[in-house]
């Protein structure tokens, strides 16, 4: 009788343990599902915003071109220089994406379509730097279905570069910026000449989970 009771108790313990394991697995699956759905929603929203911005830039670019046509003859040499710089930028963006873009989301990147977008952009006339920037953004919106693939103009990038532009939760800066913002000295043996330092990072981000710490170089 005692052995039967022990066996029953052991069986009950095993059943309880299995139930707990099943509950943990269900909770993990639910968390993974919620994360996946949240990520998909975020990607969809970012892509919608990017397409909206590109549409606005197209409309503004068409209006701007019609205005510039009135006085285009006033500065032919400047026009030639602007067109040359525009074509160089378009070719550079096309080449970088065509050679280096990895379609990790399996969105169906089409090299032929991308080349046609390049040719259409090169066939236009540009009157200022803002115009070619709008065209490049439109190229990316039409040719690359990835909300994280975008063109950032130099002036905008200059304002952003001290913050998280890595996409993994890192705040980067120079050695001087690290010391000034954190109030800490650099690790022993570190040099203040050049280099990029981790000024801060977002808790729970990819960088945080990878073990990166504030003060890393």
N, C-alpha and C positions, 0 to 999 in steps of 0.2 A: 504493500500500500504506500509506504514511504517513497519507494522508487517511482511508483506511478505519479505521485504528487510532484516529485522532483522533475520527472519528464514533462508533466503538464506545465509546471512553472517555467521550465526551460523553453518549451514550445511557445508559451505565452510571451516570454521575453523576446524570442526570435520574431514573433509576429509583430510585437510592438516596435522592435527595431526596424523591421521591414517597412512598417507603416510610416515611421519617422523618415526613413530614407526616401520613400515614395513622395512624401510631402515636400522634402527638401528638393527633390528632382523637379517636382511640379512648380515649386516656387522659382527655381532657377530657369526653367523653361518659360515661365510667365515673364520674368525679368528680361530674358533674352528677346522674347517677342515684343515687349514694350519698347526695348531699346531699338530693335529693328524698325518697328513702326515709326518711332520718333525720328529716327535717322532718315527714313524715307520721306516723312512729312517735311523735315527740315530741308532736304535736298530739293523737294518739289517747290517749296516756297522760294528758295534761293534761285532756282532756275526760272521761276515765274517773274521774279524781280529783275533778273538779268535780261530776260526777253523784253520786259516792259521798258527798261532803260534803253535797250537797243532800238526799240520801236520809236521811242521819243527822240533818240539821237538821229534816226533816219529822217524823221519829219523835220527836225530842226535843221539838219544838214541840207535838205532840199530847199528849205526857205532861205538859208544862208547863201546857198549857191546862186539862187535867183537874184538876190540882192547884190552879190559881188559881180555878177555879169554886167551890171550897169557901168562899173568903173574899172573893169579888168584891164583896160588898155593903159591905165595910168602908171603901172610899174611892171613892165615886162621882165626886167632883169630879176626883180624880187620874186616874181611869179615863177620864173624858171628855177630859182633856188628853192622855193617852197615845194614845187613839184618834185624836184630831185630828192629832197629830204623825205618827202612823203612816200615816194616809191621805195626808197631805201628801207624805211621803217616797215612798210607792208611786206616787202620781200623777207626781211628779217623775221617778222612774226610768222609768216607762212613757213619759212624754213625750220624755225624752232619747233613749231607744232608738228609739221610733216615728218621731221626726223626723230623727235623725242617724245611725242605724246603717246602715252600708253592707255589704251581704252579699257581701264580696269573695271568699269561699270558695264561693259559690253553694250554700249549705247549705239554701236554701229558706225564708227568713224569711217568716213568715205574719203579716200585720198583724192579721187577724181573730182568730187564735189568741192573739196577744199581748194584744189587747183583752180577750178572755175571761179570760185569766190575771189581768189587772188587776182586772176586776170580781170575780173569786173572792177575790182578796186583800183588796179593799176591803170585802167582805161579812163578813170575820172580825172578831173582837174581840181586841184586843191588850192585854196586861197589863204589858208592859215593852218597852224598846227592843230587847233581844235578840230578842224574838219577831218583831218586824217585820223585823229584819235577816235572820232565817232565812227569812222569807217572800219577801223580795226576792231572796235568793240562789236560792231555789227557782223563782221566776218566771223568772230568767235561765237557769237550767239547763234548764227545760222549753221556754222560748220562743226561745232563741238558741243555735244549735248552733255556738258559737265558744268554744274554750277560753280565749281571751284577753279575752273580754267578761265581766267579773265585777264584783261589788260588794264594796268594801272598807270595813268600818265605820271611823268616824273614829278610834277608839283604835288600831286596827291600822294605819291609814294614817299616823298620827303617828309610829309606830315605823319605818315603811318609807320615809318621804319623803326621808331622807338617803341612801338607797341607790338602786339602779337600779330605778325603777318605770316607766321609759320603754319598756322592751322592746327597746331598740336598743343596750344596752351602756354607758349613761352613768351616772355617779355625780354627782349634782347637789348643790349646797350654796350657802350664802350666801358673800359675800366674806370674812367673818370665818372661816367654816369652811374655805374654800379656803386661806387663809393658815395657819391652825392645822394642817391635815392635811397640806399639802404642804411647809410650811416655806418657801414662796416668796412674793414680793410680787406684787401684781397688776400687769398691764401698765401702762406709763406712761400717765397720763391717765385711768385708770379710777377710778371712784368706789366707795367702800365702802357707799354708801347704796343699799340695795335691790338688785334684780337677782339673777339666778341664774347660777351659774358652774359650769363643768365641772371638778369636783374630780378625776375620773379616768374612764377608760374601758377597756373590755375589748379586748385585742388581738385583731384579726380580726373584731370585731363590725361591725354595720352602721354604727355611728357612726365606727368606726376607718376603714372602707373609704370612707366619705364625706369623709374628710379633717378631721374634727373633732379638735381637739387640747385637751389639758389647759390650762386657763387661758382658754379661750374663754368669752365671756359670752352 
